Amino acid sequence: MSRQTTDTRSHSAAPFPARLGRDEAAGLLPAKTALESPSFPFERLSEVAELESWRKEVNRPVYHLHKWWAQRLGSVFRAVLIGALSPEDADVMGLFYRPARFPRAVVFDPFMGSGTTVGEALKLGARAVGRDINPVAHFAVRNALSEYTREEVLKTFDSIKRDVRPAIQRFYSTELPDGRVADVLYYFWVKVVDCPGCGRGVDLFSSYVFAQNAYPSKKPDARILCPLCGEINVARYDAASVTCGGCRGAFAPRSGPAHKTTATCRECDHSFQIAKTVRLKDAPPAHRMYAKLVLLPEGSKTYLKADARDLALYAEASEKLRARANAFPLVPIEPGYNTDQAINYNYRHWHQMFNDRQLLCLGLLAERIRAVEDGHLRELFTCLFSGALEFNNMFASYKGEGTGAVRHMFSHHILKPERTPLEANPWGTPKSSGSFSTLFESRLLRALDYRRDPFEVRPVHKDGKVAGEKVYGLSCALGHEAAESFSEFGEGKSLYLSCGDSSRTDLADESVDAVVTDPPFFDNVHYSQLADFFHVWQRHVLGENGHHAGYTTRSAAEVQTGDPAAFAERLGAVWAECHRVLRPDGLLVFTYHHSRAEGWWTVLDALSGAGFYITATHPVKSEMSVAAPKSQAKEPIDLDVIIVCRKWEGMKKETPDISAVVSSASREAAAQVKRFGRVGRRLSRNDVRVVLKALVIKHLSRSALSAEVLAHLGSSQDIIDDAIEHIYQNQIRQARATTSA
């Protein structure tokens, strides 16, 4: 599929009538909305979402000003909101590409994350309320949606650049063999662990190929470090043997001392467990600088060995860091599922994830941002600085040539100690990746442009390929002064953002038309444990006050947990609050997917306990097509399910017949899978599992749930698995028949 996006300023849509699908007098949603219709165009929406997903930081930059996890697709939530506020017979995809407006609708997102729901509601002219228990999420959304002018942002950046760039760039410079001075783009490091056998340091290389192109079959030349003398050699990425151009020694480039969890000393041939050996000491492993990528004055790049001047410059940075007071946040890392891996490598404080030069230069930048007089701009540039942290630490690594060079530290959604880390230039050059200056261009200015003139991406079919064109003129501009309370919001403001437990809010009873959200998964990725990495630096720059008063973002009230009972209880408490604030005809809509059965039954339990039943489920394209966790899965989940709920109002619940429920759900699931097949999308087994289980809980949500029913449901897993396999295999047969025809 082609994923090229063309900018075509298409303004052909006619003005959209305000408040489509609402009874103006009664203020009620339609008796049945377009989102509840079986004909909701999820397969066509998925085609749009697919285009967005490949470059969602480009197609929805306003939600990518700062790192957040599981960032959902704005196109999906635009369509969800249009469907939720329109009558059953509305043409959702037609309205998607028209300037739709819902000026009196109030939309609430209790798990706002990166702010997708809030932003899409504002673009449709609705009023939006966003809340998140995590201070980092709240901080990111507030900065993404607040009011700024491009002129004042550029002026602030220029003043920061003038004051700190020379000091930072001095520590990322090198002298070339011909005496000229050049900027260093990246320094290459390797972790070193002392051999328990002989005490000598062992470099934790798994391969001596440290730099190659992202498309090696097209550009096969790679940079390979000689383990004998440290010379940098150029050879094919797949070479079995290399003869060093410096010492003439021969070596196998793909056979480094480290292999999975063990390492072998080249001096004494002793093999040892890496993590166990690291834990014998009371500090993280040491690092050795061995190479650098230099930007030559004429604009080309070259790889060079690290030399004595590089080592002396680093030593000078270490000395200057020791002389600075309060140069960085000194905060311990709390144990947890997503932090224990780092703690096991003796990383006990957040600042230990950076080397001395990074801490010095980031500290200089933080100090200058702290001095910005305007509070809103100070927060905005703290947000940008915080985003740069994920690329400028010793957990980042090198992706290679032909792509964004720096692989940020959260590429696997965990705090994974990197054995061959990359030290990037934190201020950066025009050819840098992940630096403060380049992120200013690619994140902040791009987000400002999008806020001023939002666009949607429309698929264009040509010569059997699908490309995208940008369509402008459909949405309201973004940039709002957020209310500080619901009372202030009630006075007419368009936006209210708050930080706290969403099971307890200050929203008035029956004040919301639609709750639209993406709740945390029932799993073991705890966003708060990862978000603390950013929080401690935001707190360091902005002061220990307000939402930055505590040193951690963790909360006993957060919904995300690996305990099914706790997850159901906490999610149910938030759904109960949503029940209170929703109007009688209001909708609760959320996206969800999970591969484990208990991930679905707990959601059903939470909904039922809060007084909701499910009226519709629609599978739709999910998140980023190139996400690392997805690309590494054998049966990846490429779909979310849009789950649409209404309040249960006095309807009698009958004890369900589980076999009949599975049978009905299977027929509907087969029909939904078939609709995807008609547009050329083939689902994995886990995708089919998601589609079917969502429909199972839809049918069960209208039933009387009990311990016996849930137990019977658990014992029916084989029936469900058989149905999944039948639907999956039938999809394959239908695809083959279509191909043969």
Buried (B, 14 or more C-beta within 10 A) or exposed (E): EEBEBEEEEBEEBEEBEEBBBBEEEEEBBBEBBBBBBEEBBBBBBBBBBBBBBBBBBBBBBBBBBBBBBBBBBBBBBBBBBBBBBBBBEBEBBEBBBBBBBBEBBBBBBBBBBBBBBBBBBBBBBBBBBBBBBBBBBBBBBBBBBBEBEEEEBBEBBEEBBEBBBEBBBEBBBBEEEEEEEBBBBBBBBBBBBBBBBEEEBBBBBBBBBBBBBEEBEEBBBBBBBBBBEBBBBEBBBEBEEBEBEEEEEEBEBBBBBBEEEBBBBBEEEBEBEBEEBBEEEEEBBEBBBBBBBBBEEEEEBEBBBBBEEBEEBBEBBBEBBEEEEEBBBEBEBBEBBBBBBBBEBBBEBBBBBBBBBBBBBBBBBBBBBBEBEEEBBBBBBBBBBBBBBBBBBBBBBBBBBEEBBBBBBBBEBBBBBBBBBBBBBBBBBEBBBBBBBBBBEBBBBBBBBBBEEBBBBBBBEEEEEBBBBBBBBBBBEBBBEBBEEBEEBBEEBBBBBBBBBBBEBEBEEBBBBBBBBBBBBBBEBBBBBBBBBBBBBBBBBBEEEEBBEEBBBBBEEBBBBEEBEBBBBBBBBBBBBBBBBBBEBBBBBBBBBBBBBBBBBBBBBBBBBBBBBBBBBBBBBBBBBEBEBBEEBEEBBBBBBBBBBBBBEEEEEEEBEBEEBBEBBBEBBBEBBBBBBEEEBBBBBBBBBBBBBBBBBBBBBBBEBEEEBBEBBEEBEEBBBEBBEBBBEBBEEBEEEEEEE
